[in-house]
Amino acid sequence: QVQLAESGGGLVQAGDSMLLSCAVSGRPFSDYAMAWFRQAPGKEREFVAGISRDSTNTYAIDSVKGRFTISRYDAKNTVYLQMNSLKPEETAVYYCGAHRTQSTRVVISTILGYRDWGQGTQVTVSS
């Protein structure tokens, strides 16, 4: 079983930037497409951005395009989410998810595609 550990959350002001990290262990990191999700209080967990195994494909939801960037560094078994120009409505617990796949180029954007999750990291954006 793969283990995921998010870090980098905290309290920032609107317009600030933040870098989230997710360290993966237990299984070969390169076997997994990765993604970031978030869950605000009282809301369902939603997909934010995903990246393929070989990093050639990324996908992000419209509301974060141009502000958030997902990347991965296989040598460190880590996936990142660089978040710029943060908004108060993006306050949520951010989770990384791992999807084991034979495809090196697929990005999985549906929550049902993810079985392995980290514990989450709280991101709070004040106005």
N, C-alpha and C positions, 0 to 999 in steps of 0.2 A: 504494500500500500504506500502511496506517495503522501508525504507530509508537506504542508505549505505553511509558511509563517510570514505574515504581512508586517510591515513596519513603516514608519515615517509619517503617521498621522499626527494631528494636533489641532491647535487653534490658530487660525489666521484671520486676517481682515479681508474683506471683499477687494478683489483686484490683485491679491497676493498670489504667489506660486508655491507649489509643494511637490515634492518627489516622493512617491510611494515605492516601496520595494517589496518583493515577495520571493523569499528563498525557498527552494524546492529540494527535498531530499527523499531518499528511500527507493527511488526508481530513476532510471536515466532521464534527465531533464529533456533531452533532445527527442524523446518519444512523444512529447506532449505539445499540443496546441494550448495556448494559454489565453486567459482573458481576465479582465477586471469587471466586477459588478459592484453595485452599491445598493444600499437599502436604507431609506429614510424612515423615521418613526411613523408607524401606521401605514406604510406602503410596502408593496412587493419589491423583492429584489429585482433589479434591472441590469441588463447588460450595458456596459459603458464602452469598452474597447477590447479587441482581440487581436492576436497575432498568431501566424502559422508557425509550424515547427521550424521552417527554414528562414523565417523572418521576411520572406518575399512578399507576403500579404498581410496587411493590417486592415482593420475595419473599426470605425467608431460611430457612435450615434450622432445624429445631426447636431444636437445641442452642444456637443463638445468638440466638434471638428474645428480645427484651426487653433484650439486652445490646449487640448490634451494630446499627448503622444505616448503610445505604448511601444516598448522596446524590450529586447531580451539579450542577455549576455550569457551564452551557454557555458563559457569557461567558469562562470561563478554560479551557475544554476539559478539564475535570478531573472525575474521579469520586473519591469519598471513601469510606472505611470507618472509621467511628468504632467502636472496640471498647472496651467497658467490662467491668469485672469479669473480666479475663482469667484463664484457667486454664492450668496447666502443660501439659495435654494439647493445648492449642491452639498449641503451639510448632510452627512450620512455615514454609515459604517461601510467601508470599502473592503471588498473581499476579492481575493484572486482565486481563480478556478483553473483546474487542469483537465484536459481532455486527451486521453491517449488515443492516437490515431495513426494509421499506416500512411495516411496522406501527409506529405511534407508541406503542402501549400494551402490546405483548407483552414478557414477561420470559422469557428463555431460561435454563433451569436445567440443561441437559444439556451436558456438555463437548464433545460432538460438534458443538454449534452454534457453536463458537468456533474460528476459524482464526487470529486475530490475538492475540498474547500479548505481555506485557512480559517483562522479564528476571527479575522477582520481587524481593521484599524479605524478608529474614529477620526473623521475629518469634520471639523466645525469651522464654518466660515461666518464671521460676524459682519454685520452691516455697518 
